[in-house]
Amino acid sequence: MHRFLEASVGQYMTRQVKTVARDTTMRELHRMFEVDDFNCYPVREGDDIVGVVSDFDFLKCFAFNPGRMVPAYDDLLSRMVVDVMTPEFIYVDPATKLTRVLQLMVDHRMKSLPVLDAEQRLVGIISRGDIMRALTESARK
């Protein structure tokens, strides 16, 4: 377990990150969630990360309250990521300890966090699965 306490994001993050654009439709996003089996995508505008969109954000677009008329399913799938993304998001850098990431995930009920370098460039993503892998590896050694 001691090894886990010393482990950092850079050791366990996924480096090949798929992103989406602000104008990606819900239909395209749905396909990506199915194909990639991811739970979150960073939203890119040019070279900048301007938000994140999770499977929960996707589902929120289908939630209705009694005072709202229900739009057609195709209309909902035509909406864009910018309509549902989370523009203010938590991120970490590669040197962040996994213990800190774990605490952020628990406190904010998040499944994944983007990893940005000192210049705010996307360099990876760290997920619950990555944390679980680090815990398992630490227990074996």
C-alpha positions, 0 to 999 in steps of 0.5 A: 500500500505504501507504493500507492501513497507515492504513486502519481497521475503520470504513472497511471494515466491514459495518454491517448485521449479522445476528445470531442468538439463543442459542436459534436451532436448528442447522436455522435456522442452517444455512438462514441460512448458505445464504441469507446466504452468511456465515461467522459470526454474532454471538450476541445476548442482549437488547442484549448480544453473548454470543458468535459462531457460525461455520460451523466451530462448526456443523460441529463439532456433527456431529463424532463420536469412536469413544466417542460414539453417533451421534445422529439428524440431526434431533436434531442440527439441533434443538440450539441455537446456545448449545450450539456457539457460542464464548462467548469471542471476539475483537472489534475497534473501528471505530478498529482498524487493518486491519493489526491485524485482518489479523494477528488473522485470520491468527494465530487463523484467523478469517474475521470479527470483530465490531466493538463500540463503546466501550459494547460495542454491535455496530456492524459486522463485518469479514471477510476479504473486507473486508480483501481489498477494502481491499488491492485499493483501496489497490493501485489508488490 
